[in-house]
Amino acid sequence: MRHFADVKSQGLNSTDDIVITGAKYVEKDSPIKLTCNATGEDHAPDEIDWFKNGDKLETNYARQIYIQKRVSLTTKTILSILEIKEAKMDDAGMYICRTSDLQITSKRVNVLNAGTSNVKRGTEKDNDAMIIGSSGRRSSGMSSLRASDASGLVLLLLWSAIISELLRAT
């Protein structure tokens, strides 16, 4: 037999609303910025807290973790921004936002360790990059021509030589 718990039965009013916005995927050393916005029925919640994997988070200047809070009495909302200036691999996890009214929501953040940035092929950066040719050796992009590029170059040189000979003959 299955048992289901109704979150609203735990003291939450049907008009209460809470949401976290922010990127789900973040590159290592890039900022993580999550915003939690909670609205109360009669008034804004008194407080809002952040947790990561169940552990409470607080502003930590040494780790460059900052938490800001703002309350609007007219809209009955409390807003909190969690910002981690340079994401580390261990910053990945489940982030939870909870108000003093026991409104709660969560968002998983994944930190990606690509080690390199994606470069569009055919750009100047791509031509400067080191690539592996068909021989398996490392070589610069300019000296590792594809067969179709090489045959086109040979044709161009051949036509140049023919045109030069024709011009000299006249």
Secondary structure, DSSP 8 states (H G I E B T S, - for coil): ------GGGGT--TT-EEEEES-SEEETTS-EEEEEEEE-SSS--S-EEEEETTEEE--BTTTTEEEEEEEETTTTEEEEEEEESS--GGG-EEEEEEETT--EEEEEEEEE--SS----TTSHHHHHSEEE-TTS-EEETTT---HHHHHHHHHHHHHHHHHHHHHHH-
